Amino acid sequence: MDGRRRAATPLPNLVAAVDASTPGPGSIAATVPAWAVIFAWGAGGSGRDAVSSGGGGGGGAGFKRVRVDVGQTLSWSVGAGGADPSPNGTNGGDTTVTLPDGKIMVAGGGRTTSTSSGGAGGTCAGPWDIGRDGGAGGNGSTGTAGASTPNGGVGGAGAASAGGGGAAAGFADVLYGPVGGNGAAAKNTVDTSTAPGGGGGAGDSSTNVHSGRNGRVLVYLVQIL
């Protein structure tokens, strides 16, 4: 299993679709001339495990449409979610997509934090058509929620002395682009974030959910007739 699954969409003339969320590399080759419609998310950063801890930031997200000819390959590497902290967390991994001409696009992972301030959301780099920032994690001192993102996920709720995880960016307004992952809620033993898609982990001083969610790559190949 490589984390790939068929992606449902009403796009006409669809010849292939891949939805990858397991950290690590993958690729798809064109068997006919096609438009590649690409969405990618960086992974979420983990929250801090201490009193008055900030939440992790959500992953950035990128969108690209590019022509691919027979035999040309798109490749990618999905970023891993920030690991459970002890007490400080880790940043979410960047998700990268390499185009047939060798250009690399980056959907940045959300940042962790070593203080009560929430981690920053991930940012994008490279020749995306659209690049959007992830939401910042919530502040642990004030117990604020993680930031939600327009057309993306919902920030996790904050609680006393714990910030919620930031939401990943998304593309509910672009073609059939999905929203990003939600951030994790603070002081919750059940993971309220949505995976995959780069939601940030909550800050907390307990054994509750702190880790960030994995990134994601979604590719549609639409035949050019």
C-alpha positions as CSV (number, residue, x, y, z in Angstrom):
1,M,0.0,0.0,0.0
2,D,1.4,3.4,-0.9
3,G,-1.4,5.6,0.4
4,R,-2.9,6.1,-3.1
5,R,-6.6,5.8,-3.8
6,R,-8.8,6.7,-6.7
7,A,-10.2,10.2,-6.3
8,A,-13.9,10.7,-7.2
9,T,-14.6,13.8,-9.4
10,P,-17.1,14.7,-12.1
11,L,-14.3,16.1,-14.4
12,P,-15.0,15.1,-18.0
13,N,-12.5,13.0,-20.0
14,L,-10.8,11.9,-16.8
15,V,-8.2,9.2,-17.6
16,A,-6.5,8.8,-14.2
17,A,-6.7,10.1,-10.7
18,V,-4.4,9.7,-7.6
19,D,-4.9,10.7,-4.0
20,A,-1.7,10.2,-2.0
21,S,-1.4,10.8,1.7
22,T,1.2,8.4,3.0
23,P,4.5,10.2,3.6
24,G,7.1,9.6,0.9
25,P,7.4,9.6,-2.9
26,G,5.0,8.8,-5.7
27,S,4.5,9.4,-9.4
28,I,2.1,9.2,-12.3
29,A,2.9,9.0,-16.1
30,A,0.6,10.2,-18.9
31,T,-0.6,7.6,-21.3
32,V,-2.4,10.2,-23.5
33,P,-2.0,13.9,-24.0
34,A,-3.6,15.4,-20.9
35,W,-4.1,18.3,-18.6
36,A,-2.7,17.5,-15.1
37,V,-4.8,19.2,-12.4
38,I,-2.7,19.1,-9.3
39,F,-3.5,20.0,-5.6
40,A,-1.0,19.5,-2.8
41,W,-0.8,20.2,0.9
42,G,2.0,20.4,3.3
43,A,1.8,18.5,6.6
44,G,0.6,20.1,9.9
45,G,3.1,21.0,12.6
46,S,2.7,19.5,16.1
47,G,1.6,21.5,19.1
48,R,3.7,21.8,22.2
49,D,3.3,19.5,25.2
50,A,3.5,21.8,28.3
51,V,1.5,24.3,30.3
52,S,0.2,27.3,28.2
53,S,1.2,25.6,24.9
54,G,0.6,26.9,21.5
55,G,-1.0,24.8,18.7
56,G,0.8,23.7,15.5
57,G,0.3,25.5,12.2
58,G,-1.7,24.0,9.3
59,G,-0.1,23.1,6.0
60,G,0.1,25.4,3.0
61,A,-1.6,24.3,-0.2
62,G,-0.9,24.8,-3.9
63,F,-2.9,24.4,-7.2
64,K,-1.4,23.9,-10.7
65,R,-2.7,23.0,-14.1
66,V,-0.1,21.9,-16.6
67,R,-0.1,20.0,-19.9
68,V,1.6,16.6,-20.0
69,D,2.3,14.5,-23.1
70,V,2.5,10.8,-23.5
71,G,5.3,9.3,-21.4
72,Q,5.9,12.4,-19.3
73,T,5.8,12.0,-15.5
74,L,4.7,14.0,-12.6
75,S,6.4,13.0,-9.3
76,W,5.9,14.1,-5.7
77,S,6.8,13.5,-2.1
78,V,4.2,13.8,0.6
79,G,5.3,15.5,3.9
80,A,4.9,13.8,7.2
81,G,2.9,15.3,10.0
82,G,4.8,16.8,13.0
83,A,5.5,14.1,15.6
84,D,4.0,14.0,19.1
85,P,6.1,16.5,21.2
86,S,8.2,15.9,24.3
87,P,7.7,18.7,25.2
88,N,8.6,20.6,22.0
89,G,7.1,19.4,18.7
90,T,8.4,19.2,15.2
91,N,7.5,21.0,12.0
92,G,5.2,19.5,9.5
93,G,7.1,18.2,6.4
94,D,7.0,20.0,3.1
95,T,5.1,18.3,0.2
96,T,6.9,18.7,-3.1
97,V,5.7,18.2,-6.7
98,T,8.1,17.9,-9.6
99,L,6.8,18.9,-13.1
100,P,8.0,17.1,-16.3
101,D,10.4,20.0,-17.0
102,G,12.1,19.5,-13.7
103,K,10.6,22.6,-11.9
104,I,9.8,21.9,-8.3
105,M,6.7,23.3,-6.4
106,V,6.6,23.2,-2.6
107,A,3.5,23.2,-0.3
108,G,5.1,24.0,3.0
109,G,4.5,22.2,6.2
110,G,3.0,24.1,9.2
111,R,5.4,25.1,12.0
112,T,5.6,23.9,15.5
113,T,6.2,26.1,18.5
114,S,8.3,26.1,21.7
115,T,6.3,28.8,23.4
116,S,2.7,29.7,24.2
117,S,2.4,31.4,20.7
118,G,1.0,29.2,18.0
119,G,3.1,27.9,15.2
120,A,2.9,29.6,11.8
121,G,1.0,28.1,8.9
122,G,2.9,26.6,6.0
123,T,3.7,28.7,2.9
124,C,4.1,27.8,-0.8
125,A,7.0,28.2,-3.2
126,G,7.6,27.5,-6.9
127,P,5.5,27.9,-10.0
128,W,2.0,27.2,-8.6
129,D,-0.9,28.8,-10.3
130,I,-2.3,29.5,-6.8
131,G,-0.5,29.1,-3.5
132,R,-2.2,29.6,-0.1
133,D,-0.9,29.8,3.5
134,G,-2.0,27.4,6.2
135,G,-3.6,28.8,9.4
136,A,-1.6,29.6,12.5
137,G,-1.9,27.6,15.7
138,G,-3.8,29.1,18.6
139,N,-2.2,30.8,21.5
140,G,-1.8,28.7,24.7
141,S,-1.8,31.6,27.2
142,T,-5.2,32.7,26.0
143,G,-6.6,29.3,25.0
144,T,-7.5,30.5,21.5
145,A,-8.6,28.4,18.6
146,G,-6.3,27.7,15.7
147,A,-6.9,29.9,12.6
148,S,-9.3,28.7,10.0
149,T,-8.5,29.3,6.3
150,P,-10.8,30.7,3.5
151,N,-11.9,27.8,1.3
152,G,-9.9,25.5,3.5
153,G,-10.2,23.7,6.9
154,V,-11.4,24.8,10.3
155,G,-9.1,25.6,13.1
156,G,-9.2,23.4,16.2
157,A,-10.9,24.8,19.3
158,G,-8.7,26.1,22.1
159,A,-9.1,25.5,25.8
160,A,-7.7,26.7,29.1
161,S,-3.9,27.0,28.7
162,A,-3.9,25.3,25.4
163,G,-4.1,26.5,21.8
164,G,-5.9,24.7,19.0
165,G,-4.3,23.5,15.9
166,G,-4.3,25.6,12.7
167,A,-6.2,24.5,9.7
168,A,-4.7,23.7,6.3
169,A,-5.4,25.9,3.3
170,G,-7.8,24.6,0.7
171,F,-9.5,25.1,-2.7
172,A,-13.2,24.8,-2.2
173,D,-13.5,27.6,-4.7
174,V,-11.3,26.1,-7.5
175,L,-12.7,23.5,-9.9
176,Y,-13.4,20.4,-7.7
177,G,-10.7,21.2,-5.2
178,P,-11.2,20.0,-1.7
179,V,-10.8,21.8,1.6
180,G,-7.7,21.3,3.7
181,G,-7.6,19.3,6.9
182,N,-9.0,20.7,10.2
183,G,-6.8,21.5,13.1
184,A,-6.9,19.4,16.3
185,A,-8.9,20.7,19.3
186,A,-7.1,21.3,22.6
187,K,-7.6,19.0,25.6
188,N,-9.3,16.3,23.6
189,T,-8.4,12.6,23.8
190,V,-10.1,12.1,20.4
191,D,-8.4,13.4,17.3
192,T,-10.8,16.0,16.0
193,S,-8.5,17.0,13.1
194,T,-9.2,15.6,9.6
195,A,-6.6,13.6,7.9
196,P,-5.1,13.9,5.4
197,G,-4.6,17.4,4.4
198,G,-2.2,19.1,6.8
199,G,-4.2,20.1,9.9
200,G,-2.0,21.3,12.8
201,G,-1.8,19.5,16.2
202,A,-3.1,21.1,19.4
203,G,-1.0,22.5,22.3
204,D,-1.7,20.8,25.6
205,S,0.0,19.7,28.9
206,S,-1.4,16.2,28.9
207,T,-1.5,12.9,26.9
208,N,-4.1,14.3,24.4
209,V,-3.6,14.8,20.7
210,H,-0.6,17.0,19.7
211,S,0.7,15.6,16.4
212,G,0.1,17.2,13.0
213,R,-1.6,15.5,10.0
214,N,0.2,14.2,7.0
215,G,0.3,16.2,3.8
216,R,-1.6,15.2,0.6
217,V,-1.2,15.2,-3.2
218,L,-4.3,15.0,-5.4
219,V,-3.8,14.6,-9.2
220,Y,-6.3,14.4,-12.0
221,L,-5.2,13.6,-15.6
222,V,-7.9,14.9,-18.0
223,Q,-7.5,13.9,-21.7
224,I,-7.0,16.6,-24.3
225,L,-9.3,15.7,-27.2
